[in-house]
Amino acid sequence: MAGILGLSKFTHTTPVTTLTSTPSSSSSSSSSSSTRCCLSSVKMTVSVDHKKQTFTLQKSEEAFNAAKELMPGGVNSPVRAFKSVGGQPIIIDSVKGSHMWDIDGNEYIDYVGSWGPAIIGHADDEVLAALAETMKKGTSFGAPCLLENVLAKMVVSAVPSIEMVRFVNSGTEACMGVLRLARAFTGKTKIIKFEGCYHGHADAFLVKAGSGVATLGLPDSPGVPKSATSDTLTSPYNDIETVESLFNAHKGEIAAVILEPVVGNSGFITPKPEFLNLLQKITKEHDALLIFDEVMTGFRIAYGGAQEYYGITPDLTTLGKIIGGGLPVGAYGGRREIMEMVAPAGPMYQAGTLSGNPLAMTAGIHTLKRLQEAGSYEYLDKITGQLIGGILDVGKKAGHAICGGHISGMFGFFFTDGPIYNFEDAKKSDTGKFGKFYRGMLEEGVYLAPSQFEAGFTGLKHTPEDIQRTIDAAERVFKKL
């Protein structure tokens, strides 16, 4: 495959070890093991030998072409298809620490982290060992297990708004459940969401959604009936005046306001000063609930999430895969009086066979224990600040319009001067330039989210060497754009 932007070589480096002063000191990279795929049309045997090699995606291309005959678009989640950045999607073979390897043997510094949950690093040795022990007892019970109590207690202790929690299997499930709960508790039907905020693919939320919907240029989704979204009201993010006008226009009808307290699904966008405070004030005045969707921000920008970071306690909260160490899990929780509406304690029905399964609970317990170690979030904030500061600096020096920011282990940047306050501002970014930058960084061995409208993530296994290599790579790519 011809090099993109003239970058034709990729160097397989030797494993990098984290500094002993960081919260985690195990190796941040590892050789991948050989992988064989049963698809007869694709040979995927990989042997990574840490030697300089020509960057190629031949095996990924073969695998992706085969996948397109088996799965819609060749993927099981749309953003993975690289539609917004162009070029060939990469097929991952293995991950370890802050690094990942594709089936062609290329190594990357990973800033996606399975879309956030790999905050203590991929394939952590302690988590893997604990999972191995748990698996000896079984992978799913479809019945209560003691591990649910342990993780639930950790979540309740950490998140200010949560007095009771219900585990589910994904962020989408969590948002579906919390919406039904808000309507059940208030007896009202309408909700307010914000343009560009993504709360999973449930019908009621696919209105002016960000994330993959924005990436593919789909304003809504076919198959969603008007009746499913007729009670969904929208406002630009950071626009308190529109929220007030919606409450005034629909007096006594609005059950809740739901938002990402820090947006990650339109790119990285932070709330204006007082925006969250004013939302809390307005919802209380109108007997509505305030819901923080912390699927991305929970346990990431602070141990207690955005609500701890900003000092705002919502009525309800959703959480995502980070509480399962990357295994399929989600949760919603809030005040006891609200949560006791959920069956079997109350009449609002929601269920799941795999909810609270022992593997996800085990990985979540060990992940949260690691995050409790002193200095974890200080380290994340330090390296992420260095990363985004370095990228912005070399980008501006190369003459590009660029802006961005970070909070703890979450970051993002846009190819525009900014500032970025909402999705409309984010759409001013030069997505064509981002696509070229993305492909150039990929060939340099840096894996970013394959969409301008997604936040990036760091983890405790990212080293200063990783950060500097990324900034150096960005400088080379910026000069070629």
KEFIFI-368378 format. One record per atom (N, C-alpha, C, CB): x, y, z; residue in one letter. Coordinates in steps of 0.1 Angstrom, whole numbers, plus 5000, padded with zeros to 4 digits. Atoms other than C-alpha are relative to their C-alpha. Glycine has a CB too. Example, Ala and Ser with C-alpha at 12.3 -4.5 7.8 and 13.67 -1.06 7.14 Angstrom:
<recs>
500949885000A
512349555078A
500950125000A
499050005012A
499149895000S
513749895071S
499250115008S
500450054986S
</recs>
This chain:
<recs>
500949885000M
500050005000M
500950125000M
499050005012M
499249885001A
501450344990A
499950085013A
499650084988A
500049924988G
502450575018G
499150124998G
501450055003G
500949895000I
500050855027I
500950125005I
498849985009I
499249884997L
501551215028L
501549984999L
499650045014L
498650035002G
504851065018G
500749935011G
500750134998G
499450074989L
505350875050L
500049854997L
499250035014L
500050145005S
506450535039S
500649905010S
500849994988S
499350094990K
508250385070K
499450015013K
501550035000K
500550004986F
507150275104F
501049925008F
498649935001F
499050064992T
509550185131T
499349935012T
501050105005T
500450084988H
508749905156H
501050025011H
499849854996H
499149974990T
510250035188T
500149885010T
499650125007T
499950094989T
511449825218T
499050045010T
501449995005T
501049964990P
509049815247P
500550115009P
499749885009P
499749884991V
508850135268V
499549975014V
499450134994V
500450024986T
508650115306T
499650135006T
501149935008T
500449884993T
506750375326T
501050045011T
498649985006T
499149954990L
508650595350L
499649955014L
500150155000L
500350064987T
508850455385T
499250105009T
501249965008T
500749914992S
507350775399S
498550014996S
500650144998S
501450005004T
504050725380T
499249905008T
499949974985T
500850094993P
501150545395P
500049864996P
498550055000P
499950145004S
501750235375S
501349984992S
498849964991S
498750015005S
505050095365S
500349884992S
501050015011S
499850115008S
504449785345S
500350034986S
498949905001S
499649975014S
505549755309S
498850054992S
500549874993S
501149945007S
503449965285S
499949944986S
500250154999S
500250065013S
503949745254S
500449865001S
500850084990S
499750144999S
504249385246S
499849944986S
499149925009S
500150065013S
504749165215S
498649934999S
501149904998S
501350075002S
501449035201S
500349864997S
499250074989S
499950145003S
500848665198S
499449984986S
499349925010S
500650035013S
500048495165S
498549985000S
500749884994S
501550015001T
496448515153T
499749934987T
499450145001T
500450075012R
494748285129R
498550024999R
500449865000R
501449985002C
491348365114C
499449894992C
499750144993C
500550115007C
489048095102C
499550044986C
498849945008C
500449965014L
488048295071L
501049954990L
499850154999L
499050065009S
489548095043S
500550104990S
499349894992S
499549905010S
489848405021S
501050105006S
498850084995S
499149904994V
492048595046V
501049925009V
499250105008V
499050054991K
495248485061K
500550115009K
501249934991K
499749894990M
495948675093M
501149965010M
498750045007M
498950044991T
498948505109T
500950125002T
500749884996T
499249884997V
500948785126V
501249965009V
499250115007V
498850024991S
504448775140S
500750135001S
501049894994S
499449874998V
505749095155V
501449985005V
499150095009V
498750024996D
509449115158D
500850125004D
500849934989D
499449884996H
510149475168H
501250054991H
500549995014H
499049955009K
512149555137K
499450104991K
500749884992K
500549905009K
511949835113K
499349944988K
501150104996K
500650065011Q
509449755086Q
499250104992Q
499049895005Q
500849915008T
507449915058T
498649995005T
500149954985T
501449994996F
504050035068F
499149954990F
499750155004F
501050065010T
501449825051T
498849965008T
500749884993T
501350054995L
497849745057L
499449894991L
499050125002L
500550105010Q
497549465032Q
499149905007Q
501249934994Q
500850104994K
496249205057K
498750075006K
500849945012K
501249934995S
493849465072S
499050024988S
500450135006S
500949975012E
492549545037E
499349874996E
500950054988E
500650135003E
492049175030E
498949965010E
501149894999E
501050044989A
490249115063A
498850094999A
500650025014A
501249915001F
488049425058F
499249974988F
500550155000F
500850045012N
487049325023N
499249885003N
500949984988N
500750124996A
486048985037A
498950035009A
500949905006A
501049974990A
484149145066A
498850074994A
500750105010A
501149935007K
482049365042K
499049904994K
500650094989K
500950105005E
480549045029E
499249935011E
500849894992E
500650074988L
479648925064L
499350095009L
501149945007L
500649904991M
478749245083M
499750134993M
500950025013M
500349885007P
477049565073P
501150105001P
498750075006P
498949915000G
479849795062G
501349945004G
499750125008G
498850074996G
482349545074G
500350025015G
501150044992G
499749974986V
482049655110V
498849985009V
500550155002V
501150014991N
479949625141N
499750135008N
500349895010N
500349874995S
480049995150S
500550104990S
500750035015S
499749925012P
480050265123P
501350084999P
498950094998P
498849925000V
482950485133V
501249924996V
500250075013V
498850085003R
485350195129R
500349994985R
499849865006R
499850015015A
484850205091A
500850104994A
498649994994A
499249905005F
486950515088F
499450094989F
501349944994F
500749935010K
484250685067K
500450155000K
498649995002K
499849864999S
485151035080S
501550044998S
499550055013S
498649975002V
488951005077V
500649944987V
500849955012V
499550065012G
489250795046G
501149895002G
500550104990G
498950104998G
491750525039G
499549875005G
501150055008G
500350134996Q
491850175051Q
499949985015Q
501149904995Q
500150034986P
490550075085P
501149895004P
498649955004P
499050104995I
493049875106I
499349905009I
501150075008I
500650114992I
492149545121I
501049965011I
499849874991I
499150014988I
493549505156I
500249855003I
499450075012I
499650134996D
495349195167D
500149995015D
501349954994D
499850004986S
496349275203S
500350135006S
501249905003S
499849874993V
496749545229V
500849975013V
498750085003V
499450014987K
498949595259K
500550145005K
501249905000K
499649874994G
499449895282G
499550124992G
501650015000G
500449895008S
499350205260S
500149984985S
500750135004S
499750035014H
500050025227H
499149904995H
501549954999H
500850105007M
498249825202M
500749954987M
498650054996M
499450055012W
499249605172W
498949954991W
500949885003W
500950055010D
497349535140D
500449874994D
499750114989D
499750135005I
497249215120I
501150004990I
498849944994I
498949995009D
499949345097D
501350025008D
499950124991D
498849994991G
502349385127G
500350145003G
501149934994G
499749864997N
502249765129N
499650035014N
499250094991N
500149974986E
502549905164E
499550155001E
501249985008E
500549874998Y
500650215176Y
499950045014Y
498650014993Y
500349954987I
500450435206I
498550035000I
500950145004I
501549995001D
496750425214D
499450115009D
499449865005D
500749904992Y
494750725224Y
498449994999Y
500450144994Y
501450035000V
491350565220V
499649925013V
499549924987V
500150074988G
491650315248G
498649935001G
500150095012G
501350065001S
488550115237S
498950105003S
499949885010S
500949894998W
486750445237W
499950045015W
498649974995W
500049954986G
487750535273G
500349915011G
498850065002G
499950094988P
487650235296P
501449955003P
499149894999P
498650054998A
491350135292A
500850105008A
500749964987A
499349894993I
492350395318I
501249965008I
499050075009I
498850054993I
494750175337I
500949924990I
499649915012I
499250075010G
496150035304G
499349874995G
501349965006G
500650125006H
495149755281H
500649875006H
500250004985H
499650134996A
495349395293A
500950005012A
500849934988A
499249994987D
496549485328D
500249865006D
499250095009D
499750134995D
498249185343D
499249965012D
501549995004D
500850034988E
496349205377E
498649984996E
500150125010E
501450035004V
493049235360V
499849874993V
499550124991V
500150135007L
493748945337L
500149885009L
501249994989L
499950114990A
494848735366A
498749985008A
501250025010A
501350014993A
491648815385A
498949944991A
499650145005A
501050055009L
489548745355L
500249844998L
500150074986L
499750145002A
491248405350A
499549925012A
501549984999A
500550064988E
490348315386E
498550005000E
500650065013E
501549995000T
486748435382T
499549904990T
499650144997T
500550095010M
486348235350M
500049855004M
500950014987M
500050144996K
487147915368K
498649975007K
501149985011K
501350024994K
483747965386K
498950024990K
499950115011K
501049985010G
481948055354G
500050144995G
498649965006G
500049875007T
481348335330T
498750085002T
500349994986T
501349934998S
477648415336S
499149915008S
499450034986S
500950074992F
475148315362F
498650024997F
500350035015F
501549965001G
471948495353G
499350005013G
499349904990G
500549994987A
471548525390A
501050095008A
500049855007A
499249914992P
472948745418P
501449935004P
499350045013P
498750054995C
476648715427C
500650115009C
501049984988C
499549924990L
478548865456L
500850124994L
500849935010L
499249905007L
480849065432L
499150134997L
500649954988L
500949895002E
477849285424E
500050105012E
498649964996E
500049924988N
477749405460N
501250085001N
499849915012N
498749944998V
481449485460V
500150124991V
501149904997V
499949895010L
481349695428L
499050115003L
499949954986L
501049904997A
478049865437A
500450095011A
498749935003A
499649924989K
479449975470K
501150104996K
500549915012K
498949915005M
482550125452M
499450114992M
501049924992M
500649895008V
480350315428V
499250105008V
499149934989V
500749914991V
478050445455V
500950095008V
499149925009V
499149934992S
480950555475S
500750114992S
501149915007S
499249915008A
482650735446A
499250114994A
500649924989A
500849905008V
479850915427V
499050075009V
499349934988V
500849934990P
478151195447P
498549984998P
500350154998P
501450015002S
474751155431S
499449875002S
499650054986S
500550145000I
474450775434I
499949955014I
500949924991I
500350074987E
472750625465E
499749864997E
498950085007E
500250145005M
471650315446M
500349994986M
498549965003M
499550015014V
472850175413V
499449874994V
501549995000V
500450125007R
471549935387R
501049984988R
498550024994R
499150045011F
474049755365F
499349954988F
501049905005F
500550055013V
473349695328V
501249964992V
499150124993V
498950055009N
475449595298N
500750104991N
499449894992N
499449905009S
476249915279S
499550145004S
499649974986S
500449864998G
476050295280G
498650024994G
501050094995G
501349985007T
473050275256T
498949955009T
500049934987T
501050064991E
471150045280E
499850105012E
500549865005E
500049914988A
472050285309A
499150124997A
501450045005A
500749885003C
470650585291C
498549974997C
500650074988C
501450045002M
467450395280M
499349985013M
500049874992M
500650024987G
466850295316G
499850125008G
500949905008G
500149874992V
467550635331V
498950094994V
501350075000V
501149925006L
465150805306L
498649945005L
500149994985L
501350064995R
462350555315R
499750035014R
500049854997R
500149974986L
463050615351L
499650145003L
501349965008L
500349864998A
462950985349A
498550034997A
500950094991A
501449985003R
459550975332R
499149935010R
499749944986R
500850074990A
458250715357A
499950085013A
500649875002A
499949934987F
459350925387F
499250134999F
501450025004F
500649875001T
458151265374T
498550004995T
500850094992T
501350015006G
455051145356G
499850094988G
498950045010G
500049915012K
456051375327K
500749924988K
500850135003K
499550085011T
457151265292T
501150074992T
498949984991T
499049935009K
459351535275K
501350015007K
499550144997K
498749984995I
463051555278I
500750114992I
500849865000I
499249915007I
465651815268I
501449934999I
500150145007I
498650045002K
468951695252K
500750114992K
500049864992K
499249905007F
471751895236F
500549954987F
501150055009F
499550035014E
472751905200E
501449955001E
499950124991E
498750065001G
475751685194G
500449915012G
501050115000G
499850104989C
475451495227C
499449874996C
499450065013C
500550135004Y
475151125221Y
499849925013Y
501149934991Y
500450084988H
473350905246H
499649864996H
498850075007H
500350135004G
473350575228G
499050014988G
499449925011G
500850005012H
471250465198H
498549975002H
500649894991H
501450024997A
467850435215A
499250114992A
499750015015A
500749915009D
465150595193D
499950155005D
498649954998D
500349874994A
464350885217A
501350095000A
499549995014A
498749924999F
468051005217F
500650034986F
501049935008F
499449985013L
468750995179L
499450124993L
499849884991L
500449875004V
467851355175V
501250105001V
498750065007V
498949915000K
470651595165K
501249945009K
499650145006K
499050074992A
473051335180A
501450024994A
499749855000A
498649985005G
476851365177G
500649864996G
500950075010G
499350135001S
479451085176S
499949944986S
499449905010S
500150075013G
478950825148G
499050064990G
499849865002G
501149945009V
475750995135V
500650124993V
498850045009V
499449895006A
477651315129A
501149964990A
500650095011A
498950055008T
480651125115T
499549964986T
500749895006T
500550055013L
478450965088L
499150104993L
499249875003L
500849905007G
476551285081G
498549975001G
500450034987G
501450044999L
473151135092L
499350095011L
499949865004L
500749914990P
470851405108P
499249925010P
499150104993P
500850084991D
468651135123D
500349854995D
498550035000D
499950135005S
468150765115S
498749954994S
500549915011S
501250075005P
465650585092P
499749895010P
500349954986P
500550104991G
463550355112G
499650055014G
501149895002G
500449944987V
463050595141V
498750074997V
501150105005V
501349945002P
459350685141P
499950145006P
498849925004P
500149874994K
458351045147K
499450005014K
499050094991K
500650014987S
456350935177S
501149975011S
499049895000S
499050034991A
459550815193A
500850125004A
500949894995A
499249884997T
461151155192T
499250135002T
501050034988T
500949884999S
458151385195S
500150065014S
498649964998S
499949944987D
458851435232D
501550035003D
499549905010D
498649964998T
462551505227T
500350144995T
501049904992T
499749865003L
463451875228L
501550025000L
499350095010L
498649995001T
466851995218T
500450155002T
500549954987T
499449874999S
469052295226S
501549994997S
499850055015S
498650005002P
472552395216P
500749995014P
500550134994P
499350024988Y
475052295243Y
500650145004Y
501249904998Y
499549874994N
476152585266N
499050124998N
501350044995N
501049905003D
472952775257D
498950005010D
499449994986D
501050014989I
471052835289I
498750074997I
500650065013I
501249935004E
468653085273E
499049914992E
500350124991E
500950095008T
467252815249T
499449905010T
500849934989T
500550104990V
466852575279V
498850075007V
501049965010V
501049934993E
464852835297E
498750024992E
500550145005E
501149985009S
462652905267S
499249874998S
500450064987S
500650135002L
461952535263L
499149975012L
501049894997L
500850034988F
460752505299F
498850095001F
500950035013F
501249915000N
458552815295N
499049964990N
500550144997N
500950045011A
457052675263A
499349875003A
500749994987A
500650134997H
456352335278H
499949985015H
500949894994H
500250004985K
455352415314K
499449875005K
499250125004K
500650124994G
454752105335G
500149884992G
498650035003G
499950125009E
455751865307E
501349945000E
499650044986E
498750055001I
459451825310I
500549925012I
501050124998I
499650094990A
460651525329A
501550025004A
499849864996A
498550004997A
464451575327A
500850084989A
500549865001A
498949955009V
467451745311V
501149905001V
500450155004V
498850105001I
470151495300I
501150064992I
499549874995I
498849955007L
473651595289L
501249935004L
500150155003L
498650034996E
477251505288E
500650125007E
500849964987E
499549884993P
478651735314P
501350064994P
500349975015P
498949965009V
481851745294V
499749924987V
501449975006V
500350075013V
481051665257V
501249924995V
499450104990V
498950085007G
483051385241G
499549954987G
500449895009G
500650065013N
480751295212N
499850114989N
498749935003N
499949905010S
481151625193S
501450044999S
499050125003S
498649964996G
484851625200G
499950055014G
500450124990G
499949974986F
485951755233F
499650155003F
501549995005F
500549864998I
483852055245I
499650005015I
498750024992I
500249984986T
483752185281T
498850105002T
501250055007T
501149904997P
480752365298P
500650145003P
499249945012P
499749874996K
480852735302K
499950025015K
499250114993K
500249974986P
481252875337P
498550025003P
500950125005P
501349994995E
477952845356E
498949934991E
499650155000E
501050075008F
476252645328F
499449895007F
500649954987F
500650114993L
475852335349L
499350045012L
501249905004L
500849954988N
474852535380N
498650054996N
500850125006N
501349945005L
472152715360L
499049894996L
500250104989L
500950115004L
470852385346L
499449935013L
500849894992L
500550064988Q
470552245381Q
498950095006Q
501249995011Q
500949904995K
468752565392K
498649994993K
500550145000K
501250005008I
466252555363I
499249875002I
500450024985I
500750134998T
465452185367T
499349995014T
501049884999T
500650004987K
464752225404K
498850095000K
501050055011K
501249915001E
462452525397E
498849944993E
500550134993E
501150065008H
460452315373H
499749865003H
500350014985H
500350134996D
460351995392D
500449894990D
498549985004D
499450105010A
462451815365A
501349955006A
500250074987A
498750064995L
465451595370L
501250044991L
499849845000L
498849985007L
468951665360L
500849874999L
500950125006L
499350125002I
470751375344I
501450024994I
499249904991I
498650005006F
474551355338F
500349874993F
501050045011F
499550125007D
475551105311D
501550005002D
499550004985D
498650014997E
478951015325E
500649874995E
500350025015E
499550125007V
479550725302V
501550024997V
499249964988V
498649975003M
482750895291M
500750065012M
500150104989M
499349934990T
483551125320T
500149935014T
499350145002T
500050074987G
482750895349G
501349935003G
498849915001G
498850064996F
485850785368F
501250034990F
499949855000F
498949965009R
487950955340R
500550145003R
499549994986R
499449874998I
488151325346I
500250025015I
499150114994I
499850014985A
487951255384A
499449875004A
499350135007A
500550124995Y
487250955405Y
498550005001Y
500749965013Y
501549984999G
483751085412G
499450064988G
499750085012G
500549955013G
483351195376G
499950154999G
498649954998G
500149865003A
482451535362A
499250075012A
499250034987A
500749944989Q
480051595391Q
500950035012Q
498849915005Q
499049974989E
482951575416E
500950114995E
500849875003E
499149905005Y
485151785393Y
499450145001Y
500449964985Y
500749875001Y
482552065389Y
499250035013Y
499150004989Y
500749984988G
480952025423G
498550024998G
500550135007G
501450005003I
477451975408I
499449865001I
499750064986I
500550134998T
475351685420T
498649994992T
499849975015T
501350025008P
472651575394P
499149915008P
500349954986P
500950094994D
469651375403D
500349854996D
498550034996D
499750135005L
470651075381L
501250004992L
498849954992L
498750015007T
473850955365T
500049874992T
501250015009T
499750125007T
474750705338T
501549984999T
499450004985T
498650045001L
478050525336L
500249904990L
500649955014L
499750095011G
479850315310G
501149905003G
500450084988G
499150124999K
482450055304K
501250015009K
500549964986K
498849984992I
485150205325I
499849935014I
500350155003I
500350074987I
483350055356I
500149854998I
498750045005I
499850145002G
483949715340G
501349974994G
498949944991G
498650025005G
487549765330G
500049974985G
500649895007G
500150025015G
486449755293G
499149894996G
501349984995G
501050115004L
484149455295L
498650064999L
500049895011L
501349955003P
480549505284P
499250035013P
499249924991P
500749964988V
478949695313V
499650154999V
500849975013V
500449864999G
477050015321G
499250005013G
499250054988G
500849984988A
475050155350A
499250135000A
500949995013A
500749874997Y
472550415361Y
499750005015Y
498750024991Y
500249994985G
472050545396G
499650145003G
501249965008G
500449874995G
470850835417G
499549995014G
499050064991G
500549994987R
468950935447R
499149875003R
499150125002R
500750124996R
467350645467R
498550004996R
500249975015R
501449985002E
463850775464E
499649984985E
499550135005E
500250025014I
464150775426I
500349864996I
500950104992I
499650135004M
465950445422M
499149895005M
501449975005M
501050104995E
463350265443E
498849994992E
499650035014E
501050025010M
461050315414M
500349884991M
499850124991M
499650105009V
463050045395V
499649865005V
501550014998V
500550144996A
461649685395A
501349925004A
499349934988A
501250034994P
461549485416P
499650085012P
500049855004P
500449914988A
461549755443A
498850084996A
501250095004A
501149925004G
459149955422G
499449964987G
500450144999G
500750055012P
456949945391P
500750024987P
498750075000P
499349975013M
459450075364M
500849884996M
500850125001M
499350135003Y
460549755346Y
501250034991Y
499049914992Y
498850005008Q
464049705333Q
500849875004Q
500950135001Q
499350134997A
466049375331A
501149974991A
499049895001A
498950045009G
469049205316G
500749875005G
501150114999G
499450134996T
470348845317T
501550015004T
499949904989T
498549994997L
474048945317L
500350125009L
500750024987L
499749894991S
473649245340S
500749955013S
498750085003S
499350044988G
476049225369G
500849874998G
499149985011G
499350135002N
477948925353N
501350015007N
500249974985N
498850004992P
480948815373P
501350054994P
500249865005P
498849955007L
483548895347L
500150155000L
500149944986L
500049865000A
482549255343A
500250065014A
498750054993A
499949954986M
482249305380M
501449985005M
499149925010M
498650024996T
485749155386T
500950114994T
500549864996T
499149905007A
487449375360A
499750145005A
499750004985A
500349874995G
485549685373G
500650025014G
498550025000G
499549994987I
486549615409I
501550035000I
499749885009I
498549985000H
490249595401H
500450124993H
500649884993H
499749875007T
490149895377T
499850115010T
499150014988T
500349894991L
488550115403L
501050005012L
498649995006L
499050004990K
491049995430K
501350074995K
500349855004K
498849935005R
493850105408R
499950154999R
500449944986R
500249865001L
492350445402L
500050075013L
498750024993L
500049954987Q
492150495439Q
501450035005Q
499349915010Q
498649984995E
495950495442E
500450154999E
501049914991E
499649865000A
497450825451A
500850044988A
500950035012A
499349945012G
498551045422G
499549964987G
501449965001G
500550055013S
496550865395S
499550114991S
498949905002S
500649905008Y
494551165383Y
500950124998Y
498750055007Y
499049905002E
497351405388E
501049964988E
500950025013E
499250045011Y
499451195365Y
499350014986Y
500549855002Y
500749995012L
496751175339L
499950144995L
498649945002L
500149865004D
496251545340D
501350064994D
499650095012D
498649965005K
500051605336K
500349964986K
501049955010K
499650055014I
500651385306I
499050044989I
500149855000I
500949965010T
497451485289T
500250144996T
498549975005T
499749865002G
498251845293G
501250024991G
500250085013G
498850005009Q
501651785278Q
499749964986Q
501149915006Q
500450055014L
500151595249L
499350114992L
499249885001L
500849915008I
497551845239I
500750134998I
498650035007I
499349885001G
499752145246G
501149994989G
500750035013G
499050025010G
502451995224G
499449994986G
500849875003G
500750005013I
500051915195I
499650134996I
498849905001I
500549865003L
498552265196L
501250084996L
499250065011L
498849925002D
502052415197D
500649984986D
501049985011D
499350035013V
503552235167V
499050024989V
500449855000V
501049975010G
500252275148G
500050144996G
498649955004G
500049865002K
500252645152K
501350054993K
499850085013K
498749965006K
503952675144K
500149964985K
501149935007K
500050045014A
503252495111A
499050084992A
499749854999A
500949915007G
500652755103G
498649964999G
500550024986G
501450055000H
497452565110H
499150075010H
500049855001H
501049964991A
494352695126A
499649885009A
498750074993A
500350124992I
493852465156I
499750055014I
501249905000I
500349974986C
492352475191C
499749875007C
498950115001C
500350124992G
491752225219G
500250015014G
500849884994G
499949994986G
491952135255G
499949865006G
499050095006G
500150134993H
491851865281H
499550025015H
501449935001H
500250014985I
490651765316I
500449865004I
498450035004I
499550124996S
492551495333S
500349914988S
499049925009S
499650095011G
492751195309G
499150004988G
500049865005G
500949995011M
490351325283M
500450134992M
498550015005M
499549885008F
491251565254F
499450004987F
501649994999F
500449995013G
490451685220G
500550134993G
498550004999G
499649885007F
491351935193F
499350014987F
501650004997F
500749975012F
489752095162F
500950084991F
498750085003F
499349925010F
491152235130F
499250134997F
500349924987F
500749875001T
489652585135T
500650085012T
498549995000T
499549924989D
490652885156D
499250005013D
500050154995D
500850004988G
487752845180G
499650135005G
500849935011G
500250114991P
486552885206P
498849914996P
499850065014P
501150095003I
484252585206I
499149985012I
500649864996I
501050014990Y
481152605227Y
498949904998Y
499450135002Y
501150105003N
478752365210N
500349934986N
498750084999N
499850085012F
478252135180F
500150084988F
498849904999F
499949915012E
477752415155E
501450064999E
499050115001E
498649955000D
481152555165D
500949894995D
500450055014D
499250125004A
482652205162A
500049974985A
499649885008A
500150035014K
481352165127K
500850104991K
498650004996K
499249915008K
483452465116K
501449944998K
500150135007K
498750065001S
486552245120S
500249944985S
500249885010S
499650055014D
488352145087D
500149855001D
501350074995D
500050154999T
487351775086T
500949944990T
498649955000T
499150055010G
489251725054G
501450005004G
499850084987G
498650004995K
492451835070K
500249905011K
500350155005K
499850104989F
491751625101F
500249864994F
498750005008F
499950145006G
491351315078G
501449984995G
499149994989G
498650015005K
494751385062K
501049995012K
500450124992K
499150014988F
496351445096F
499849865007F
499650115011F
500250134993Y
494751125110Y
500849894993Y
498549975000Y
499350115007R
496150905082R
501550025001R
499650014985R
498649984998G
499551065086G
500449955013G
500350154998G
499750054986M
499550995123M
500049855001M
499150075010M
500150145000L
498450645117L
501349934995L
498849954991L
498750055006E
501550585095E
501250035009E
500250054986E
498949974991E
503650745122E
499949915013E
499950155004E
500250094988G
502350485147G
499250065011G
501449965005G
500949944990V
499750695165V
498649974996V
500350155002V
501450035003Y
496150575168Y
499150095008Y
499749855004Y
501049904994L
493650855174L
498649954996L
500250144995L
501450035003A
489850835173A
499850034985A
499050075009A
500149975015P
488950805135P
498850094997P
499849874993P
501149905002S
486551105137S
500450135006S
498649945005S
499749874994Q
486951475143Q
499050025012Q
499850114990Q
501049984990F
483851445165F
500049895011F
498650004993F
499850094989E
485251215191E
501150055009E
500349854995E
498949964991A
487351295222A
501049895000A
499450025014A
498950094998G
490651125229G
500249975014G
501350054993G
499850044986F
491850945260F
501449955002F
499049885004F
498750054995T
495050885279T
499749905011T
500950115004T
500150094989G
495750625305G
501249995008G
499749854995G
498950004990L
498050545334L
501349944994L
499749935012L
498850065006K
500350345311K
500650084989K
499649864994K
499349915010H
501050625287H
501250065007H
499050114995H
498749954994T
504650735294T
500450134994T
501149894997T
499549875006P
506451065288P
500649974986P
501150065009P
499550035014E
508150885259E
498949984990E
500849875001E
501150005009D
504850805244D
499550144996D
498849925007D
500549865002I
503751165247I
501050074990I
499950085013I
499149935008Q
506951305232Q
500149944985Q
501449995006Q
500050065013R
506951055203R
498750044992R
500049845001R
501249965006T
503351155196T
500150154995T
498849995009T
499949865004I
504151525195I
501050014989I
500650095012I
499050005011D
507251465173D
499349954987D
501249915003D
500750055012A
505051265149A
499050104995A
499249875004A
500949895004A
502451545149A
500750114992A
499250055012A
499249895007E
505151795140E
500349964986E
501250035008E
499650055014R
506251585110R
498850014991R
500649865001R
501250015008V
502651535098V
499550144997V
499049925007V
500549865002F
501651905103F
500850074988F
500150085013F
499249935010K
504552015081K
499749954986K
501549975003K
500450055013K
503251795052K
498650034996K
500249855001K
501449975003L
499651905054L
499950124990L
499250025013L
</recs>
